[in-house]
């Protein structure tokens, strides 16, 4: 981002230190992707995917992981691989038998394997870990946002 121009000047007035603001904002913007990356790279998820895939295969749905199953279900193909008939304008298509079968098998296999529970647990773990690692930058972000909010509130109060 450039520090000059209207946006740069406005953000400089709001946040004080534009460089600190941009660094803090980028760290906050990347928290979710970094958490997701940590979760999906965790070996326990890979092991859960293997168990989940084995369960799905036994249920007649050979998918390597839930993402592939969902993508396949969302392709919208009928059980025989043909395109579904077109829906009249304004009507939404209901779930096909295949989509329902995949979803039910996914839910059953997830319950057996505990993949979703594992993902939630790992999400909390990586979220806490990143919050500790980036505590100073997160504090800076909250501080600068608070400063900007106070400046905006004061500006609105003066305008009344």
N, C-alpha and C positions, 0 to 999 in steps of 0.2 A: 504494500500500500504506500502511496505517496503521501508525504506529510504536507505538501502544498495543495493549493486549490481549496474549494469550498468544503469538501468532506474532511480533508486533513485539518483545516482550521477549526471546523466545528468539533471534531473529535479531540483536538488539542485543548480546546476550551472546556469540553466536558470532562475529559479524563486527566488533564494535566500533562502527564508524561506519555506521549503517543507511542513511543517505542515500548515502554513497559506494558501499556495497554494491549498492543498488538501481540506481544509475546504471550501475555496472560490469556488473551482471547483465543489464540491458536492452541494453547495447551488445553483449555476447557473444551474447545470445539473437537479436539481429538481424543477426549477421554473415552467416549463410547466406542469408537473404532478400536482404540487400544485395549479396552476391556474385552471386547469381542475377539480380537486377535489372540489375546492371552488365553481366553476360554477355549477357543477352537484349536489352539496349538497344544493344549494340555493332553498328555498321553492318556489320561483317564477317559477323555471324550472319545479318542480313537478306539479304546477298548470297548466302551459302551456302544459305539457304532458297529463294531464287529458282532457283538451279542445281539444288538437290535436287528442287524441285517440277517443274521441266522434265523431269528424269530420270524422276520418278515418273509424270508424264503420259505420257511415251513408253512406259512399262511398263504403261500401262492403268489407272493409279491416280491420278486428278487431285486431288491434295491440295495446299494452299498451304504446308503445313509438317508436320513430323513429329508434332506434337501433335494436329493434325486427323486424321492417318492413324491414330494410335493410338486416338484417341477413336472413330473410325469402326469400327475393328476390334473394339474392346471393347464396342460396342453390342450385339453378339451376334446380329445379323441374318444370315440366310442370303444367299447370292449374289443371290437373286431378291427380297430385301427382306422376306421373310416371317420371322416369329418362329421360332426353332428349336424343335423338339419338346422337351417337358419331359423332364428327366432323372429317372430313378427316384431316390427318396430315398437319400442316402448316396453317390451316384455323381457324380463330377465330369465335366463336359463337356470333351471334348478340343477342341483348336483346330479351327475350321472351315477348309475349303479357302481361303476368302476371307481369314481371319486369317493363315494361313500365306503366301498369295500376297502380301499387303500387307507382312508382316514380311520376306520374302525380297527383295522389291523395295526396301524401305526399306534393308536391309543393303547391297544392291548399289549403290544410289544414294549411300548414305553413304560407301561405299568410294571411289566415283568422285569425289564432291564433297569429301570430307574434313571433313564437318560435325562429327562426334563428336570428331575430333582437334582441330579448331579450338575446340570448346567446352571440352575439357580444358585446352588451352593458355590460353584466356581465363580459365577458372576459376582456374588457378594465378596468372595475372597479377593479377586483381582481388583474390584472396585475399592475395597479397603486398602489394598496394597498401593494402588496408584494414588489414592488420596493421601497416604502417608508420604510417598515419594515426592509428590508434587504439592505438598501442603503450603509451602511458601508462595508458590505461584498462584495457587487457588486463593490464598489469603489476599494477594495483590489484586486478583481479579475482583473479588468481593469488595475490597476497599475502593478500587477505582470505579466500579459500578455504583457503589454507594455515593461516592463523590459526584458522579454524573447525575444521579437521581436527585441529590440535594441541590445541585446547580439548576437542574430543570425545574424543580419545585419552586425554588426561589425566583427564577425567571418568570414562571407563571403567576406567582403571587404578586410580583412587581407589576405585571401587566393588567392586573384586575383593578 
